[in-house]
Amino acid sequence: MALDELRRHAEQLAAQASVRVDIERQDAQVYVILRDLPLPKGAYQVATSDILFIADVQYPLSAMDMFWTDVAVLRADGTVPANADSIETY
């Protein structure tokens, strides 16, 4: 895997979006975590959330097609966002 390329991409994202990006490797998976990402004001019960993307050893050839948030990310009315009702722990 081109972990160096993933790190470069994470650094570019951090610079362009003014957000902290951490990379943690666990076996064949690589966790890309955007820390305290601001959420749309008034849309959710929390103002920020960590966002997790999972890459693998084939990055950038394999797509990151899902993301995970803190479980506290609920709509302003307290409901779970669409397609966010499956809880996974990473």
DSSP file (Angstrom, degrees, kcal/mol; ACC not computed):
  #  RESIDUE AA STRUCTURE BP1 BP2  ACC     N-H-->O    O-->H-N    N-H-->O    O-->H-N    TCO  KAPPA ALPHA  PHI   PSI    X-CA   Y-CA   Z-CA
    1    1 A M              0   0    0      0, 0.0     2,-1.7     0, 0.0     3,-0.3   0.000 360.0 360.0 360.0 145.2    0.0    0.0    0.0
    2    2 A A    >>  +     0   0    0     57,-1.2     4,-1.9     1,-0.2     3,-0.6  -0.550 360.0 164.2 -88.2  71.6    1.1    3.5   -0.7
    3    3 A L  H 3> S+     0   0    0     -2,-1.7     4,-2.4     1,-0.3    -1,-0.2   0.840  74.6  59.3 -59.7 -32.4    0.7    4.6    2.9
    4    4 A D  H 3> S+     0   0    0     -3,-0.3     4,-2.2     2,-0.2    -1,-0.3   0.893 104.0  50.0 -62.6 -38.4    2.9    7.6    2.1
    5    5 A E  H <> S+     0   0    0     -3,-0.6     4,-2.5     2,-0.2    -2,-0.2   0.910 109.6  50.7 -66.6 -41.4    0.3    8.6   -0.6
    6    6 A L  H  X S+     0   0    0     -4,-1.9     4,-2.5     1,-0.2    -2,-0.2   0.904 109.9  50.6 -62.2 -40.6   -2.5    8.3    1.9
    7    7 A R  H  X S+     0   0    0     -4,-2.4     4,-2.5     2,-0.2    -2,-0.2   0.909 109.6  50.5 -62.9 -41.8   -0.6   10.5    4.3
    8    8 A R  H  X S+     0   0    0     -4,-2.2     4,-2.3     2,-0.2    -2,-0.2   0.925 111.3  48.2 -61.2 -44.5    0.0   13.1    1.6
    9    9 A H  H  X S+     0   0    0     -4,-2.5     4,-2.5     1,-0.2    -2,-0.2   0.902 111.3  50.5 -63.3 -40.5   -3.7   13.1    0.8
   10   10 A A  H  X S+     0   0    0     -4,-2.5     4,-2.6     1,-0.2    -1,-0.2   0.900 109.8  50.4 -64.2 -40.5   -4.6   13.4    4.5
   11   11 A E  H  X S+     0   0    0     -4,-2.5     4,-2.2     2,-0.2    -2,-0.2   0.898 110.6  49.6 -64.2 -40.2   -2.3   16.4    4.8
   12   12 A Q  H  X S+     0   0    0     -4,-2.3     4,-2.6     2,-0.2     5,-0.2   0.922 111.9  48.0 -63.9 -44.3   -3.8   18.1    1.8
   13   13 A L  H  X S+     0   0    0     -4,-2.5     4,-2.8     1,-0.2     6,-0.3   0.925 110.8  51.2 -61.7 -44.8   -7.3   17.5    3.2
   14   14 A A  H  X>S+     0   0    0     -4,-2.6     5,-1.0     1,-0.2     4,-1.0   0.906 113.4  45.1 -59.6 -42.5   -6.3   18.9    6.6
   15   15 A A  H  <5S+     0   0    0     -4,-2.2    -2,-0.2     2,-0.2    -1,-0.2   0.915 117.6  42.5 -69.1 -43.0   -4.8   22.0    5.0
   16   16 A Q  H  <5S+     0   0    0     -4,-2.6    -2,-0.2     1,-0.2    -1,-0.2   0.851 124.6  34.1 -74.0 -34.8   -7.7   22.7    2.7
   17   17 A A  H  <5S-     0   0    0     -4,-2.8    -1,-0.2    -5,-0.2    -2,-0.2   0.435  99.6-127.8-102.3  -0.2  -10.5   21.9    5.2
   18   18 A S  T  <5 +     0   0    0     -4,-1.0     2,-0.3    -5,-0.2    -3,-0.2   0.927  67.1 126.7  52.0  49.5   -8.7   23.2    8.3
   19   19 A V      < -     0   0    0     -5,-1.0     2,-0.4    -6,-0.3    -1,-0.2  -0.966  65.1-111.2-134.2 149.5   -9.4   20.0   10.1
   20   20 A R  E     -A   35   0A   0     15,-0.6    15,-2.9    -2,-0.3     2,-0.5  -0.679  31.4-165.7 -82.5 132.7   -7.2   17.5   11.9
   21   21 A V  E     -A   34   0A   0     -2,-0.4     2,-0.3    13,-0.2    13,-0.2  -0.982   3.0-169.4-122.3 124.0   -6.7   14.2   10.2
   22   22 A D  E     -A   33   0A   0     11,-2.7    11,-2.9    -2,-0.5     2,-0.5  -0.860   7.3-155.0-110.6 148.0   -5.3   11.2   11.9
   23   23 A I  E     +A   32   0A   0     -2,-0.3     2,-0.4     9,-0.2     9,-0.2  -0.989  13.3 178.7-123.0 127.0   -4.2    7.9   10.3
   24   24 A E  E     -A   31   0A   0      7,-2.5     7,-3.6    -2,-0.5     2,-0.4  -0.994  14.8-149.9-130.0 128.0   -4.1    4.7   12.3
   25   25 A R  E     +A   30   0A   0     -2,-0.4     2,-0.4     5,-0.2     5,-0.2  -0.819  15.5 176.7-100.7 135.9   -3.1    1.4   10.9
   26   26 A Q  E >   -A   29   0A   0      3,-3.0     3,-2.0    -2,-0.4     2,-0.1  -0.874  63.0 -61.8-137.4 102.3   -4.5   -1.9   12.2
   27   27 A D  T 3  S-     0   0    0     -2,-0.4    -1,-0.1     1,-0.3     0, 0.0  -0.396 119.7 -13.0  56.9-124.9   -3.4   -4.9   10.3
   28   28 A A  T 3  S+     0   0    0     -2,-0.1    29,-0.7    -3,-0.1     2,-0.3   0.602 124.3  83.3 -83.3 -10.2   -4.6   -4.6    6.7
   29   29 A Q  E <   -AB  26  56A   0     -3,-2.0    -3,-3.0    27,-0.2     2,-0.5  -0.698  60.3-160.0 -96.9 147.3   -7.0   -1.7    7.5
   30   30 A V  E     -AB  25  55A   0     25,-2.4    25,-3.4    -2,-0.3     2,-0.5  -0.988  10.9-147.7-125.4 121.2   -6.1    1.9    7.8
   31   31 A Y  E     -AB  24  54A   0     -7,-3.6    -7,-2.5    -2,-0.5     2,-0.6  -0.777   7.3-164.7 -92.3 126.7   -8.4    4.2    9.7
   32   32 A V  E     -AB  23  53A   0     21,-3.1    21,-2.6    -2,-0.5     2,-0.5  -0.957  13.3-170.0-110.0 115.6   -8.6    7.8    8.4
   33   33 A I  E     -AB  22  52A   0    -11,-2.9   -11,-2.7    -2,-0.6     2,-0.6  -0.930  16.5-157.3-117.9 119.3  -10.2    9.9   11.1
   34   34 A L  E >   -AB  21  51A   0     17,-3.0    17,-2.4    -2,-0.5     3,-0.5  -0.850  26.5-140.5 -89.4 120.0  -11.3   13.5   10.6
   35   35 A R  E 3   -A   20   0A   0    -15,-2.9   -15,-0.6    -2,-0.6    15,-0.2  -0.669  66.7 -12.3 -92.4 133.9  -11.4   15.0   14.1
   36   36 A D  E 3  S-     0   0A   0     -2,-0.4    -1,-0.2     1,-0.2    14,-0.2   0.860  77.9-172.3  50.7  46.2  -14.0   17.4   15.3
   37   37 A L  E <   - B   0  49A   0     12,-2.2    12,-1.5    -3,-0.5    -1,-0.2  -0.544  26.5-115.9 -69.7 126.0  -15.5   18.0   11.9
   38   38 A P  E     - B   0  48A   0      0, 0.0    10,-0.3     0, 0.0    -1,-0.1  -0.396  28.6-149.9 -64.7 137.0  -18.1   20.8   12.0
   39   39 A L        -     0   0    0      8,-3.0     3,-0.1     1,-0.1     5,-0.1  -0.689  38.7 -72.8-102.2 159.7  -21.6   19.7   11.1
   40   40 A P    >>  -     0   0    0      0, 0.0     3,-1.8     0, 0.0     4,-0.7  -0.294  62.5-103.2 -54.5 128.7  -24.3   21.9    9.5
   41   41 A K  T 34 S+     0   0    0      1,-0.3     6,-0.1     2,-0.2     5,-0.0  -0.296  99.4   3.3 -60.0 128.8  -25.5   24.3   12.1
   42   42 A G  T 34 S+     0   0    0      2,-0.3    -1,-0.3    -3,-0.1    34,-0.2   0.316 105.8  96.3  81.6  -8.5  -28.8   23.4   13.6
   43   43 A A  T <4 S+     0   0    0     -3,-1.8    33,-1.8    32,-0.1     2,-0.3   0.766  86.6  31.9 -84.2 -26.0  -29.2   20.2   11.7
   44   44 A Y  B  < S-D   75   0B   0     -4,-0.7    -2,-0.3    31,-0.3    31,-0.2  -0.833  79.0-115.7-130.6 165.1  -27.9   17.9   14.4
   45   45 A Q  S    S+     0   0    0     29,-2.4     2,-0.3    -2,-0.3    30,-0.1   0.643 102.5  52.3 -75.9 -14.4  -27.9   17.7   18.2
   46   46 A V  S    S-     0   0    0     28,-0.4    -2,-0.2     1,-0.1    -3,-0.1  -0.901  72.6-144.1-120.5 152.8  -24.1   18.1   18.2
   47   47 A A  S    S+     0   0    0     -2,-0.3    -8,-3.0     1,-0.1     2,-0.3   0.766  81.6  18.7 -86.4 -27.0  -22.0   20.7   16.6
   48   48 A T  E     -B   38   0A   0    -10,-0.3     2,-0.3     2,-0.0    -1,-0.1  -0.924  60.2-176.3-140.0 163.2  -19.0   18.5   15.6
   49   49 A S  E     -B   37   0A   0    -12,-1.5   -12,-2.2    -2,-0.3     2,-0.3  -0.981  31.7-112.3-154.9 149.5  -18.2   14.8   15.2
   50   50 A D  E     -     0   0A   0     -2,-0.3    20,-0.5   -14,-0.2     2,-0.5  -0.673  34.8-152.1 -75.0 141.4  -15.2   12.6   14.4
   51   51 A I  E     -BC  34  69A   0    -17,-2.4   -17,-3.0    -2,-0.3     2,-0.5  -0.980   5.8-155.5-121.1 129.0  -15.7   11.0   11.0
   52   52 A L  E     -BC  33  68A   0     16,-2.8    16,-2.0    -2,-0.5     2,-0.4  -0.890  12.4-179.9-109.4 131.4  -14.0    7.7   10.2
   53   53 A F  E     -B   32   0A   0    -21,-2.6   -21,-3.1    -2,-0.5     2,-0.6  -0.956  18.8-143.6-118.9 145.1  -13.1    6.3    6.8
   54   54 A I  E     +B   31   0A   0     12,-0.4   -23,-0.2    -2,-0.4     2,-0.2  -0.950  19.8 178.5-115.5 122.1  -11.5    2.9    6.4
   55   55 A A  E     -B   30   0A   0    -25,-3.4   -25,-2.4    -2,-0.6     2,-0.2  -0.564  11.4-151.6-104.8 174.9   -8.9    2.4    3.7
   56   56 A D  E >   -B   29   0A   0    -27,-0.2     3,-2.0    -2,-0.2   -27,-0.2  -0.776  39.5 -76.7-138.7-173.1   -7.0   -0.8    3.0
   57   57 A V  T 3  S+     0   0    0    -29,-0.7   -55,-0.1     1,-0.3   -28,-0.1   0.583 122.6  61.8 -67.5  -8.7   -3.7   -2.0    1.7
   58   58 A Q  T >  S+     0   0    0    -57,-0.1     3,-2.6     2,-0.1     4,-0.4   0.400  83.8 168.7 -96.4   2.8   -4.8   -1.3   -1.9
   59   59 A Y  T <   +     0   0    0     -3,-2.0   -57,-1.2     1,-0.3   -53,-0.1  -0.326  61.6  22.6 -55.9 135.2   -5.3    2.4   -1.4
   60   60 A P  T 3  S+     0   0    0      0, 0.0    -1,-0.3     0, 0.0     4,-0.1  -0.950 122.3  58.2 -94.5  10.0   -5.8    4.4   -3.6
   61   61 A L  S <  S+     0   0    0     -3,-2.6     2,-0.4     2,-0.1    -2,-0.2   0.807  99.7  65.0 -72.5 -27.9   -7.1    1.6   -5.9
   62   62 A S  S    S-     0   0    0     -4,-0.4     2,-0.2    -6,-0.1    -6,-0.2  -0.808  87.3-125.9 -98.3 137.2   -9.8    0.6   -3.5
   63   63 A A        -     0   0    0     -2,-0.4     2,-0.9    -4,-0.1    -2,-0.1  -0.499   4.5-134.8 -82.4 145.9  -12.6    3.2   -2.9
   64   64 A M        +     0   0    0     -2,-0.2    -9,-0.1     1,-0.1    -1,-0.1  -0.884  36.5 164.6 -94.0 105.3  -13.6    4.4    0.5
   65   65 A D        +     0   0    0     -2,-0.9     2,-0.3   -11,-0.2    -1,-0.1   0.362  51.5  48.0-110.6   5.3  -17.4    4.2    0.1
   66   66 A M        -     0   0    0    -12,-0.2   -12,-0.4     2,-0.0     2,-0.3  -0.932  57.7-166.1-137.6 163.0  -18.7    4.4    3.7
   67   67 A F        -     0   0    0     -2,-0.3     2,-0.3   -14,-0.1   -14,-0.2  -0.981   8.4-146.4-146.3 159.9  -18.1    6.6    6.7
   68   68 A W  E     -C   52   0A   0    -16,-2.0   -16,-2.8    -2,-0.3     2,-0.2  -0.944  12.1-170.6-128.0 148.0  -18.9    6.4   10.4
   69   69 A T  E     -C   51   0A   0     -2,-0.3   -18,-0.2   -18,-0.2     2,-0.1  -0.727  40.5 -73.8-124.7 175.4  -19.7    9.1   12.9
   70   70 A D    >   -     0   0    0    -20,-0.5     3,-1.7    -2,-0.2    -1,-0.1  -0.424  44.0-120.1 -63.9 148.5  -20.1    9.4   16.7
   71   71 A V  T 3  S+     0   0    0      1,-0.3    -1,-0.1    -2,-0.1    16,-0.0   0.693 109.0  72.9 -66.5 -16.4  -23.3    7.8   17.9
   72   72 A A  T 3   +     0   0    0      1,-0.1     2,-1.6     2,-0.0    -1,-0.3   0.537  66.5 108.1 -75.0  -5.4  -24.3   11.2   19.3
   73   73 A V    <   +     0   0    0     -3,-1.7     2,-0.3   -28,-0.1    -1,-0.1  -0.592  45.6 149.6 -78.3  93.3  -24.9   12.5   15.7
   74   74 A L        -     0   0    0     -2,-1.6   -29,-2.4     6,-0.1   -28,-0.4  -0.885  52.2 -94.9-119.4 153.1  -28.7   12.7   15.8
   75   75 A R  B >   -D   44   0B   0      4,-2.9     3,-2.6    -2,-0.3   -31,-0.3  -0.202  44.8 -99.8 -60.9 161.9  -30.9   15.1   13.9
   76   76 A A  T 3  S+     0   0    0    -33,-1.8   -32,-0.1     1,-0.3    -1,-0.1   0.800 125.9  55.0 -55.8 -30.5  -32.0   18.2   15.7
   77   77 A D  T 3  S-     0   0    0    -34,-0.2    -1,-0.3     2,-0.1    -2,-0.1   0.412 122.4-105.9 -85.8   3.4  -35.4   16.5   16.4
   78   78 A G  S <  S+     0   0    0     -3,-2.6    -2,-0.1     1,-0.3     2,-0.1   0.393  77.6 130.0  92.2  -2.8  -33.6   13.5   18.0
   79   79 A T        -     0   0    0      1,-0.1    -4,-2.9    -5,-0.1    -1,-0.3  -0.458  64.4-104.4 -84.6 159.4  -34.2   11.0   15.2
   80   80 A V        -     0   0    0     -6,-0.2    -6,-0.1    -2,-0.1     3,-0.1  -0.641  41.3-108.6 -79.9 133.7  -31.5    8.9   13.6
   81   81 A P    >   -     0   0    0      0, 0.0     3,-1.7     0, 0.0    -1,-0.1  -0.225  51.1 -77.5 -58.5 154.1  -30.3   10.1   10.2
   82   82 A A  T 3  S+     0   0    0      1,-0.3    -3,-0.0     2,-0.1     0, 0.0  -0.238 116.3   6.4 -54.9 136.9  -31.4    7.9    7.2
   83   83 A N  T 3  S+     0   0    0     -3,-0.1    -1,-0.3     1,-0.1     3,-0.2   0.684 103.2 103.3  63.0  21.5  -29.3    4.8    6.8
   84   84 A A    <   +     0   0    0     -3,-1.7    -2,-0.1     1,-0.1    -1,-0.1   0.032  42.6 101.7-117.9  25.1  -27.5    5.4   10.1
   85   85 A D        +     0   0    0     -5,-0.1     2,-0.6     2,-0.1    -1,-0.1   0.411  57.9  89.4 -93.7   3.6  -29.3    2.9   12.3
   86   86 A S        -     0   0    0     -3,-0.2     2,-0.5     2,-0.0    -1,-0.0  -0.900  66.5-152.8-102.4 117.3  -26.5    0.3   12.2
   87   87 A I        +     0   0    0     -2,-0.6     2,-0.4   -19,-0.0    -2,-0.1  -0.786  17.2 175.9 -94.2 125.2  -24.0    0.7   15.1
   88   88 A E        -     0   0    0     -2,-0.5     2,-0.5     0, 0.0    -2,-0.0  -0.971  20.9-139.1-125.2 143.1  -20.5   -0.5   14.5
   89   89 A T              0   0    0     -2,-0.4    -2,-0.0     1,-0.1     0, 0.0  -0.901 360.0 360.0-108.8 126.6  -17.6   -0.1   16.9
   90   90 A Y              0   0    0     -2,-0.5    -1,-0.1     0, 0.0     0, 0.0   0.293 360.0 360.0-128.4 360.0  -14.1    0.8   15.7
